[in-house]
Amino acid sequence: PFDEFWRKRCDPDWKLALRAFSYGVPLFMVVVALVPWVTFWDIERYGYVLASGVVTSIAFLVVIFWFISTERKWTGFLLTTEARVLTRGMSIVGSQANS
């Protein structure tokens, strides 16, 4: 009963929330990368270029890490309707028999 309820009522919302989060993390890092350029814009010395460049580089490295490891590894699995996580001592047949 719960699987049917989840598929009918919760699954579309879950997928939308996961997609929004998946797009939100890289977009947040882009905003973080742009903040030093706006903050240090009116400083006369050129040290702001170095500081802004360092923050921007770190933010883009985080975005690259996000896409290489987390996004690629988990999004496809979590968006499938039949995604199951099996723990030790549990089997697919046993979990379907209880449904």
N, C-alpha and C positions, 0 to 999 in steps of 0.2 A: 504493500500500500504506500509506503513512504517513497519508493522509487518512482511510482506513477505520479504521486503528488509533486515530487521534485521536478520531474520532466515536464509536467504540464504548467506548473505555477512558478517555479523558482529558476529553472535552467536558463530561460532567456535573460532574466535579470542578472543572473550570475555571470553569464557570458558578456553582457554589456558592461558590468562592473569591472571584469577582468580586462576587457579591451580598454576601458577608460584609464585604468591604472597602468596598463602597458604603454599607453601613449603619454600618460601624465608624468611618469618618471623621467623619460628623456626630455620632455618639454620643460619640466622644472629645472633640469640641469642646464638647458639652454638659457633659461632666465638667469640662473646663477652665473653662467659664463658672461652674460651681458651686463650684470650689475656693476662690476668694477669699471667698465668703460664709461658708464653713465656717472658713477660716483666720482671718479677722478678726472672727468673731462676738462674741468677748468683749472687744473693745476698746471703751472707754467713749466715746471721741470719735467724731464722725460722719464723719470722714475715710474710714473704712472703706467707707462707702456709696458715696462717689465712686470709690475705687479698685476696689471690686467691680463697680460699674456700668460702668466703663471696660473692665475685662477681659471682662465678660459681653457688652458691646456688640461688642467686637472678635471674640469667639468666634462670636457670632451672625451677624456680617457674613461671616465665613469660611464658615459653614454655608450662608448664602444664596448666596454666590459659588460654592460647591461644587455646589449644586443647579442654579443658573442656567447655569453654563458646563460644568463637567466631567461631572456626572452626566447631564444632559440630552443632551449632545453625544455621549458615547461609550458609555454603557451599552447602549442599544438596538442599536447597531452591533456591539459586542463579543459580545452574547449571541445574535446570529443564528448559525445553524450554518454558513451559507455566507459568512461575512464574509471578505473578501479585501482585502489591501492591495496595490495595484499600484504598482510603481516604474517609473521611466522605462526604456524598452526592453523591458518585459515585457508580455505580453498574457494575457488569460484563456485564449484558445485554446491558446497555447504552454504555459501551466502545466498545463492539463488533458491535453494530449497526452503530457506527461512522466509523468503519474500512472499 
